[in-house]
Amino acid sequence: MDNIGPLVTLLLGAVIGGLVVWWWRLREHQRVTVPVPPEPAVPPGVASLLTILPSSAVLVGDDDSVLDASAPALALGLVRNDRLMPPQLLEVVRSVRRDGRIRDLELVLRRSRSALSLQVTARVAPLGRLVLVLAEDRTHERRVEVIRRDFVANVSHELKTPVGALTLLSEAVAEAADDPAAVRRFAGRMHSESGRLSRLVQQIIALSRLQGDELIHEPTSVDVGALIDTSLDRVRTDAESRGVTLVSRVDPGLTVPGNPDQILVAVSNLVDNAVVYSPEGGRVAVMAGHARDRVTITVSDQGIGIPHDELDRIFERFYRVDPARARATGGTGLGLSITKHIAASHGGEVTVWSVENQGSSFTLSLPAINPEDTESLSDLWSAPMAVEVRTPEEASS
């Protein structure tokens, strides 16, 4: 009996030890076989951030593959077949991955031979082990810069001509002080040049105002017939001196909403050009009528016409079909550009038809006022625009 106690103790210890070993091995087995979730390719929150960024955003992995891209980036053409484009941008991504330095660059993207090039600025920055590309389409801004630079250059050139002429004429007057006939002759030319300079400055100011104020805020009802009569009266003396006949045919009751002074300027520019470019014995016709929900005002002449390859340029600032004639008549080259902006600000347009050596027809089309409409002009002009709100997912679909 004395030997049973130690034996039981030994057996009990062996059992407990076996249980401990078994439990330990089971725990180790469970620890090994528990699956470890893989680390996400895109860090949490980054994918959501890409969907709300207004910029074009692309997330590039360590193997140069595109892990995620925003809808604007896809539309811009920065991703093709899950690869970053163009190759120059990919080289910058690799450099950023190597040294971790943020880089800025400018790119010119050409989608096809027929499409316009896109000018894009990009910032490439490290994001952990990934690289983030943010891009902005600057094409419109660059074009505006070019237009503004050209405009300033053209204004400087146009102002230099009359200012230089006035300087020379003033010197001539001083030298001819003892010759009354010469003084009168030079004074007349100074008056002509100062008038040209005044018209140029006034039209530059008018064009700047039109470009800064896109829409008419307080439109009134404009009587088209009365407006055409006024524009014809303004040029009647000049037309008679040139032997040009003025005729008009206007449907009764034509009214349009807008600024009467601006619309008068637009029509007067067309009528004045028609008279200036008409030959002696020619005829200028002004016709106005309804065309569905529009009022059209057409000014036709029998002048020199416009070459077909120049039709797209005649509404450019300072562009002249016949520079010599424009200088002789004091033309500034801004009239048609002003007319185009006035038409656009009134919800209309101006179009041209022309055959060289036969004549031209310019048509100003503006929204008509319906006499049966009970809404006020302000309500018609300032009606709220429909606004559609969409989620980023809907916008990208």
C-alpha positions as MATLAB code, in Angstrom:
seq = 'MDNIGPLVTLLLGAVIGGLVVWWWRLREHQRVTVPVPPEPAVPPGVASLLTILPSSAVLVGDDDSVLDASAPALALGLVRNDRLMPPQLLEVVRSVRRDGRIRDLELVLRRSRSALSLQVTARVAPLGRLVLVLAEDRTHERRVEVIRRDFVANVSHELKTPVGALTLLSEAVAEAADDPAAVRRFAGRMHSESGRLSRLVQQIIALSRLQGDELIHEPTSVDVGALIDTSLDRVRTDAESRGVTLVSRVDPGLTVPGNPDQILVAVSNLVDNAVVYSPEGGRVAVMAGHARDRVTITVSDQGIGIPHDELDRIFERFYRVDPARARATGGTGLGLSITKHIAASHGGEVTVWSVENQGSSFTLSLPAINPEDTESLSDLWSAPMAVEVRTPEEASS';
ca = [
       0.000    0.000    0.000;
       2.904    2.257    0.760;
       4.049    1.928   -2.885;
       0.622    2.851   -4.345;
       0.725    6.521   -3.280;
       3.920    7.446   -5.175;
       2.728    5.462   -8.198;
      -0.585    7.294   -8.315;
       1.228   10.582   -7.964;
       3.557    9.647  -10.809;
       0.694    8.612  -13.069;
      -1.270   11.731  -12.238;
       1.739   13.911  -13.047;
       2.244   12.112  -16.349;
      -1.408   12.650  -17.294;
      -1.277   16.320  -16.367;
       1.962   16.759  -18.271;
       0.484   15.073  -21.322;
      -2.556   17.308  -21.154;
      -0.346   20.390  -20.923;
       1.721   19.286  -23.937;
      -1.438   18.478  -25.902;
      -2.981   21.833  -25.030;
       0.205   23.674  -25.973;
       0.482   21.920  -29.325;
      -3.207   22.576  -30.040;
      -2.728   26.258  -29.293;
       0.332   26.456  -31.549;
      -1.578   24.704  -34.314;
      -4.473   27.116  -33.999;
      -2.087   30.068  -33.995;
      -0.479   28.914  -37.232;
      -3.677   28.097  -39.070;
      -5.541   31.315  -38.247;
      -5.670   33.186  -41.618;
      -4.097   36.638  -41.645;
      -6.062   39.142  -43.749;
      -3.949   40.554  -46.592;
      -2.933   44.188  -46.417;
      -5.148   46.232  -48.754;
      -3.443   47.536  -51.902;
      -5.034   50.962  -51.417;
      -4.772   52.438  -47.888;
      -8.111   52.841  -46.090;
      -9.830   56.113  -46.954;
      -7.671   56.862  -49.986;
     -10.141   55.344  -52.457;
     -12.947   57.467  -51.025;
     -10.727   60.527  -51.203;
     -10.034   59.977  -54.902;
     -13.757   59.956  -55.693;
     -14.327   63.427  -54.215;
     -11.190   65.151  -55.473;
     -11.948   67.680  -58.245;
      -8.469   67.083  -59.661;
      -7.453   64.144  -61.773;
      -5.899   61.668  -59.311;
      -4.057   58.409  -59.952;
      -2.596   56.030  -57.340;
       0.360   54.021  -58.632;
       1.668   50.841  -56.977;
       5.266   49.792  -56.434;
       5.153   47.746  -59.654;
       4.003   50.762  -61.742;
       0.464   49.404  -61.972;
      -2.482   51.771  -61.480;
      -4.262   50.791  -58.261;
      -6.984   53.436  -58.470;
      -7.879   56.475  -60.568;
     -10.537   59.162  -60.351;
     -13.095   59.732  -63.092;
     -11.456   63.013  -64.232;
      -8.134   61.179  -64.633;
      -9.756   58.578  -66.855;
     -11.474   61.286  -68.903;
      -8.181   63.123  -69.289;
      -6.525   59.996  -70.674;
      -3.933   59.528  -67.921;
      -4.696   55.807  -67.607;
      -4.716   53.262  -70.396;
      -4.972   49.505  -69.839;
      -4.258   49.972  -66.114;
      -1.010   51.750  -66.936;
      -0.080   55.383  -66.377;
       0.256   57.554  -69.467;
       2.267   59.176  -70.947;
       5.670   57.493  -70.465;
       7.286   60.772  -69.309;
       4.897   60.884  -66.361;
       5.697   57.286  -65.454;
       9.419   58.117  -65.367;
       8.732   60.910  -62.881;
       6.695   58.488  -60.744;
       9.671   56.128  -60.596;
      11.991   58.968  -59.590;
       9.637   59.982  -56.770;
       9.462   56.381  -55.588;
      13.260   56.220  -55.440;
      14.040   59.431  -53.546;
      10.684   60.397  -51.995;
      10.831   63.967  -53.334;
       7.691   65.743  -54.578;
       7.918   66.827  -58.212;
       5.875   69.240  -60.362;
       5.795   69.081  -64.142;
       3.871   70.225  -67.209;
       2.674   67.887  -69.927;
       1.193   68.249  -73.397;
      -1.251   65.430  -74.117;
      -2.197   64.669  -77.702;
      -5.143   62.312  -78.014;
      -5.083   62.153  -81.806;
      -3.780   64.086  -84.772;
      -7.118   65.810  -85.289;
      -7.797   66.662  -81.625;
      -6.424   69.724  -79.888;
      -3.515   69.259  -77.507;
      -4.224   69.396  -73.783;
      -1.872   71.312  -71.514;
      -1.712   69.613  -68.118;
       0.129   70.419  -64.893;
       0.878   67.510  -62.545;
       2.198   67.027  -59.019;
       3.714   63.649  -58.128;
       4.138   62.827  -54.431;
       4.978   59.736  -52.346;
       2.159   58.150  -50.340;
       3.770   55.505  -48.167;
       5.026   52.799  -50.509;
       2.723   54.136  -53.236;
       2.877   57.241  -55.443;
       0.032   59.732  -55.912;
      -0.356   61.751  -59.126;
      -2.557   64.875  -59.105;
      -3.165   66.562  -62.474;
      -5.051   69.666  -63.650;
      -6.160   70.491  -67.195;
      -4.834   74.013  -67.815;
      -5.703   74.150  -71.520;
      -8.407   76.806  -71.169;
      -6.277   78.967  -68.870;
      -3.329   78.824  -71.253;
      -5.522   79.807  -74.192;
      -6.964   82.719  -72.226;
      -3.423   83.844  -71.420;
      -2.499   83.739  -75.112;
      -5.643   85.670  -76.075;
      -4.998   88.292  -73.401;
      -1.358   88.651  -74.418;
      -2.320   89.017  -78.086;
      -5.022   91.513  -77.152;
      -2.570   93.693  -75.218;
      -0.082   93.522  -78.087;
      -2.770   94.456  -80.618;
      -4.048   97.328  -78.478;
      -0.514   98.662  -78.092;
       0.012   98.495  -81.852;
      -3.334  100.093  -82.676;
      -2.811  102.916  -80.183;
       0.709  103.546  -81.427;
      -0.484  104.435  -84.938;
      -2.801  107.387  -84.141;
      -0.611  108.575  -81.261;
       2.429  108.592  -83.542;
       0.469  110.413  -86.238;
      -0.680  113.054  -83.755;
       2.909  113.573  -82.609;
       4.158  114.112  -86.165;
       1.248  116.393  -87.040;
       1.785  118.522  -83.939;
       5.433  118.956  -84.932;
       4.352  119.881  -88.462;
       1.924  122.486  -87.119;
       4.683  124.014  -85.007;
       7.004  124.236  -88.012;
       4.279  125.699  -90.258;
       3.158  128.367  -87.822;
       3.675  131.076  -90.462;
       1.607  129.210  -93.093;
      -2.119  129.402  -92.202;
      -3.132  127.064  -95.028;
      -0.701  124.366  -93.880;
      -1.810  124.796  -90.276;
      -5.457  124.299  -91.279;
      -4.535  121.221  -93.310;
      -2.534  119.661  -90.484;
      -5.215  120.602  -87.951;
      -7.807  118.757  -90.032;
      -5.651  115.642  -90.092;
      -5.065  115.941  -86.339;
      -8.809  116.106  -85.818;
      -9.244  112.959  -87.918;
      -6.538  111.040  -86.036;
      -7.833  112.158  -82.637;
     -11.313  110.997  -83.646;
      -9.910  107.615  -84.642;
      -8.065  107.385  -81.329;
     -11.230  108.302  -79.423;
     -13.279  105.651  -81.251;
     -10.620  103.039  -80.605;
     -10.488  103.780  -76.869;
     -14.286  103.807  -76.604;
     -14.583  100.460  -78.377;
     -11.850   98.890  -76.245;
     -13.727  100.018  -73.129;
     -17.020   98.730  -74.545;
     -15.492   95.361  -75.396;
     -13.955   95.049  -71.917;
     -17.312   95.767  -70.300;
     -19.063   93.213  -72.485;
     -16.510   90.532  -71.630;
     -16.803   91.268  -67.915;
     -20.622   91.169  -67.833;
     -21.826   88.035  -69.608;
     -25.603   88.488  -69.161;
     -28.057   91.383  -69.120;
     -29.400   91.760  -65.578;
     -32.322   94.175  -66.139;
     -33.637   93.704  -69.686;
     -36.252   95.962  -71.211;
     -38.514   95.521  -74.205;
     -36.631   96.734  -77.295;
     -38.588   97.906  -80.364;
     -36.607   96.426  -83.256;
     -38.209   98.638  -85.915;
     -37.378  101.870  -84.092;
     -33.872  100.618  -83.405;
     -33.242   99.897  -87.106;
     -34.566  103.344  -88.082;
     -32.120  104.947  -85.656;
     -29.165  102.950  -86.969;
     -30.026  103.907  -90.570;
     -30.381  107.587  -89.666;
     -26.879  107.529  -88.182;
     -25.260  106.479  -91.469;
     -27.589  108.222  -93.923;
     -25.330  111.236  -94.500;
     -22.263  109.039  -95.019;
     -24.213  106.737  -97.348;
     -25.418  109.667  -99.477;
     -21.877  111.003  -99.780;
     -20.759  107.597 -101.056;
     -23.714  107.158 -103.382;
     -25.024  104.167 -101.420;
     -28.779  103.537 -101.235;
     -30.323  102.436  -97.932;
     -33.449  100.261  -97.929;
     -35.246   98.428  -95.123;
     -38.101   95.985  -94.646;
     -39.133   95.307  -91.062;
     -42.095   93.219  -89.920;
     -44.339   95.143  -87.515;
     -44.389   94.459  -83.783;
     -40.899   92.964  -83.441;
     -39.604   93.189  -79.876;
     -36.691   91.551  -78.085;
     -35.609   91.603  -74.424;
     -32.319   93.256  -73.617;
     -30.301   96.440  -73.362;
     -31.485   98.829  -76.124;
     -28.200  100.764  -76.241;
     -26.145   97.601  -76.715;
     -28.437   96.155  -79.378;
     -28.326   99.503  -81.205;
     -24.518   99.330  -81.162;
     -24.599   95.778  -82.551;
     -26.932   96.686  -85.434;
     -25.167   99.996  -86.131;
     -21.821   98.208  -86.436;
     -23.275   95.915  -89.106;
     -24.941   98.776  -91.003;
     -21.847  100.980  -90.811;
     -19.623   98.184  -92.158;
     -22.073   97.545  -94.997;
     -21.955  101.218  -96.057;
     -18.165  101.472  -95.762;
     -17.515   98.371  -97.872;
     -20.157   99.128 -100.539;
     -19.130  100.544 -103.922;
     -20.510  103.802 -105.260;
     -24.041  103.182 -106.495;
     -24.385  100.109 -104.278;
     -27.283   99.240 -102.019;
     -27.485   98.284  -98.342;
     -30.600   96.401  -97.257;
     -31.759   95.816  -93.689;
     -34.487   93.223  -93.139;
     -36.011   92.004  -89.878;
     -38.618   89.362  -89.133;
     -39.657   86.394  -87.020;
     -38.018   82.976  -87.279;
     -39.796   80.649  -84.836;
     -39.058   82.037  -81.365;
     -36.327   84.375  -82.624;
     -36.096   87.783  -84.230;
     -33.578   87.979  -87.063;
     -32.009   91.203  -88.333;
     -30.128   90.791  -91.625;
     -27.859   93.467  -93.093;
     -26.808   92.862  -96.711;
     -24.455   94.802  -98.973;
     -23.066   94.587 -102.507;
     -19.500   95.219 -101.470;
     -16.162   93.498 -101.861;
     -17.228   90.374  -99.990;
     -15.059   88.256  -97.737;
     -12.669   85.511  -98.905;
     -13.928   82.088  -97.851;
     -10.785   81.249  -95.892;
     -11.194   84.424  -93.812;
     -14.830   83.968  -92.784;
     -13.855   82.269  -89.519;
     -11.613   85.170  -88.538;
     -13.756   88.238  -89.153;
     -15.088   88.281  -85.568;
     -11.579   88.364  -84.110;
     -10.466   91.569  -82.408;
      -8.676   94.025  -84.726;
      -9.143   91.786  -87.757;
      -9.788   93.654  -91.015;
     -10.613   92.180  -94.402;
      -9.188   95.261  -96.155;
      -6.671   97.021  -93.859;
      -6.084   99.877  -96.320;
      -9.791  100.688  -96.534;
     -10.110  100.413  -92.746;
      -7.315  102.933  -92.234;
      -8.899  105.315  -94.740;
     -12.304  105.117  -93.052;
     -11.012  105.122  -89.472;
     -12.121  101.564  -88.762;
     -10.791   99.957  -85.591;
     -11.366   96.277  -86.370;
     -13.390   95.865  -83.168;
     -16.934   96.403  -84.459;
     -17.757   92.811  -85.382;
     -16.143   91.472  -82.204;
     -18.330   93.834  -80.158;
     -21.420   92.763  -82.106;
     -20.622   89.110  -81.456;
     -20.277   89.692  -77.693;
     -23.497   91.713  -77.540;
     -25.357   88.931  -79.341;
     -23.971   86.313  -76.952;
     -24.832   88.368  -73.853;
     -28.443   88.577  -75.112;
     -28.726   84.842  -75.726;
     -28.311   85.240  -79.484;
     -25.734   84.859  -82.213;
     -24.447   86.564  -85.346;
     -23.725   84.656  -88.559;
     -22.319   85.651  -91.934;
     -22.774   84.671  -95.584;
     -20.449   86.152  -98.158;
     -19.212   85.731 -101.713;
     -16.092   87.570 -102.788;
     -16.782   90.520 -105.127;
     -20.544   90.031 -104.737;
     -21.343   91.103 -101.198;
     -22.052   89.940  -97.675;
     -25.031   89.329  -95.393;
     -24.769   89.428  -91.606;
     -27.678   88.053  -89.560;
     -28.189   88.956  -85.913;
     -30.531   86.474  -84.198;
     -32.051   87.311  -80.791;
     -34.757   85.731  -78.593;
     -38.190   87.192  -79.328;
     -40.754   88.434  -76.817;
     -44.049   86.582  -77.054;
     -46.864   89.165  -76.644;
     -49.095   86.481  -75.104;
     -46.554   85.641  -72.395;
     -47.677   87.069  -69.051;
     -44.307   86.734  -67.329;
     -42.277   89.875  -66.756;
     -39.062   90.418  -68.689;
     -37.018   90.004  -65.524;
     -38.714   86.672  -64.827;
     -38.093   85.501  -68.390;
     -34.454   86.583  -68.325;
     -33.553   85.484  -64.812;
     -35.485   82.217  -64.598;
     -33.603   79.817  -62.308;
     -31.501   77.235  -64.048;
     -32.176   73.571  -63.405;
     -29.526   72.154  -61.098;
     -28.851   68.431  -61.053;
     -27.063   66.972  -58.046;
     -25.345   63.629  -58.574;
     -23.111   61.422  -56.476;
     -19.517   60.829  -57.611;
     -20.526   57.302  -58.670;
     -23.339   58.664  -60.861;
     -21.094   61.374  -62.268;
     -18.465   58.854  -63.303;
     -20.932   56.435  -64.882;
];
